[in-house]
Amino acid sequence: MYQRLNLKKSINRDRLPIWERIDLTRPHKPKCFSCRLRIQPNWRICPQCGSNLSDRQPKQPHCIWVNACWAATDSDTESMLLEILKDVFAKVFSAFRSINVFLTSDPPDAQEWGERFTHVGLILEQEPVDYLGVASFHPGGVTDRAIVRLDQIINTAERAQLSSSQLSNLIANTIAHEIAHTLGLDHSELPADVMNDGLDHRIHSLMPPSFHAEQITQMNYAIYQHQKSFQAHLLAEKNPKQK
């Protein structure tokens, strides 16, 4: 084979670098703001999720407040948790990057959000329970409350002798699982899926959370319908029917 190679072939050194060859003036390809499907400019209804495309502006994201609200504990445990939670939040934020949500660890601004947000509480309790997290759930709808039991996750990690990185993955998967429930996602039968019923520390401690395309579409559509319902409610309040 080496005899067939033309090693004397000259290299085109005058070729323009890639950043000069990319056409940055090309118009962007429109996508559905709900499910992110590529659409044509003249379409009015998204063929995948059924969203009304006449309104091209993306709706305001749904606010999700992930609140570390445990009571005072010893300084070593608290410093360890705070260090791990930095990594946890990065993984959770990455998992929801394609979903129309505003994730925050700070209390939502009352003037901007009012009571229209989902509260996810990260708590440490002494009372033993048989779950890692729990959330309010309405199939295909948005709800406002979830709890993640950090104490139960830490106990599981200690029994399984997980590393800090694996503990971070398990916490992130549990938080993402409960948030997804508040955005209308049901359980999955796939063992490695973040929505599997009963997260397995042997699987979900090995990888950060992620969602597949259909799950992303379902959550975005639930948020879209939730916001549409809220706007209709505001409009009804402003224009009450005359008796």
N, C-alpha and C positions, 0 to 999 in steps of 0.2 A: 504493500500500500504506500509506503514512504517514497517508492520510486515514481508513483503516479502523482504525488503532490508537487505542485508548482511553487516552490519556495522562492522563486525569483520574481513572483508577481509583485508589482509595485503597489504600495498602499496609497489610497487616495487621501492625501493629507490636506487637500483643499476643500474637503467636504465640510459643510456648515455644522456646527455643534447642534445638538438636539434642541436646546432651548431657543435657538434661532429658527429652527424648522417648524416648531409648533405654532399653529395658527390660533393665537389667543383672541382673535376678533370673531371667531366662529360663534354664532349664537348658541346658547345652552339648549339642551334637549329637555322639553317640559316633562314633568312627572306629576302624577296624582299626589296631592298633598296628604292624602290619607294612607294609601297603600304603597306609594312610590313607584307605581307602574309607569313605564314610558308611555306617553300619550301623544296624540296628534293635536295641533293647535285648534282645529275646528271641532273637536269632540266636546260634547256637553255632559255626558255621563260616562264615568269610568266603567269599562266592561268587567273589571275584576271585583271591585268592592261596591259599585253602585253609587259612589259619591257624586254630588253635583259639581261639575267642573266649571260652571259659569263664574263661580267665585274663585279666582286664581290665587288669592292671597291665603297663605297658610293660617289656620286658626291659631289662637293663643294656646300655648302648651298647657297641659294639666300639671299643676304643682304637686310635688310629692316631697314631704318633709320627713327625712330620715333622722330621728331624734334619739340621741344617746341619753336616756332619761333614767339611768340607774341611780340608786341612793349611794351615799358615800361608802367607799370601801377602802381597803388598805392601799397605801401609796404605790407599792410594787405592782399589785394587780391592775390598778388604774393606769399607771404609766405603760404597762405592757399592752393593755387593751387599746389605749389611745394610739400607740405605735402601730398595732395591727390594723386598727380601723382606718388609718390613712391609706393603707394598701387595699383594704376592703372597699372603701368608697371609690377608689380609682377603678376597680374591677366592676363594681355595680354601675358606675356612670358609663363605662365603656359598653356594658351589655345593653344599655338603653339609648345608645347614641343615635339609633335609627328610629326611635319612637318619640312621638311629639309630647315629651314631658319635660318639666323643669325640676330637676332633682337638686335638693338643697339640704345641708345639715344645719342651716340657720332657720330660726322661726320665720315663716312667711310674713311679708309685709301686709298688715291689715288693710291698708288703702288699696293695694294692688290686687290682693287675692281674697280678702274677706274671709269667709268660711269655706271657700271653694278649693280645698286641697285635701290630699290624703295624708294622714299622719301614720308613720311607721315608727313604733316605739321599740328601741333596743333596751331590754331590761335585764337586770340581774336580781334574781329572787332565790330565797332559800327553799321555798316549797317545791318539791319534785313534781314534775309533770311528765306525760308520755309523748310530748311533741316538741319540736324545735321552734315552730312558729305557727301562728294562726292568723287568719284574715277574714274580714267580711267579704262575701262573694255573691255576685249576681252574674249569671252567664251572659257574656257579651256586653256587660255594663260596667260602669265605674262606681266604686264604693270608696269609703273614706277612712278605713281603719285597718291596721295590721299590727301584730306584735311578734317580735323575734326574741326568743329566750336565749340570750347569750350564755347564761349559766349552764343550760342543758347542752349547748354546743361545746362549751369548754370541757364539761364533764365527759362528753363523748370523745373529744380529742385526747384527753388525758388517758382514758381507758384504752384507746387505740394507739397511743403513743405517736400522735401526729406531730409533725414539725410545725413551726410557726407559719410557714408558707402554706402548708396544707390546711391549717386552722383558718387562715385567711380565706382560702378558696371555699371552705365549707360554710363560713359565715356569709361570704358574698353570695353563694348559691342559695342559701336560705333566705336572705333579704330579697334577692331577685325573684325567687319563687313566690314569696308573699306579696310583693308589689304587683307581680303579674296577675295574681288572684284578684287584687283590687282593680285591675284593668280588664277583668272579664275572662281571663284564661282559666280553663279547667285543667285537671290532671292529665298526664300523659302516661301511656303504658310502656314507653321506651325507657329502659333502665338508666341510660346515660343522659336523658333529657332533664333539663333543669326543672321541668314541671312534673317529674315523676312523683307519684304519691309515696311519701316516705323517703326523703333523700338519704341515700346510702353513703356513709362517710368513706367507704372503700372506693367509691367512684367519684363522688362530687368533691372530695378533697384533693383530687389530682388535676383539676382543671377549673379555670374561672367560668362564671356563668355566661351563657350565650343563648340566643333565640334564633330559630329558623324563620324563613321568609313568611310562612303562613301565620306563625304566631305574631310576628311584627305587624302584619296586615290586620289581624284580628284586634290587637291592642290599639292600633291607630284608628281603626274604624269605631271602636268603643268610645275612644276619646272624642272623635268627631261627632258621634251621635249624642254624647253627653253635653258637649258644648252647644250643639244645635238645639237640644231640649232646653238648656239654660237660656239661650238667646230668645227662644220662643216664649219662655216664661216671663222674661223681662219685657218683651214686646206686649204681652197680654196685660201686664201691670200698667204699662204706660198708656195703653189704649183699651180700657175696659169696655165691655159691650154695654151699650145703652139699653136700659130696661124699657 
